């Protein structure tokens, strides 16, 4: 019973947090700057990935790129378009 309450509380908190991001993701100028920064970071990691020689570094770069790509989809997630 308590576990269900915790899960429900977590869902409500996540929904509240996403709602708080709406003003950010729907502000075109701010969000475009954010996307530009993400794309720059992805390009940096991709260049590092091309030069990586050990598997640990390759996996780190791949993980970083994946995480940044997920952030690019933030607007759709917040606005419920996923």
Order of alpha helices (4+ residues) and beta strands (2+ residues): alpha-alpha-alpha-alpha
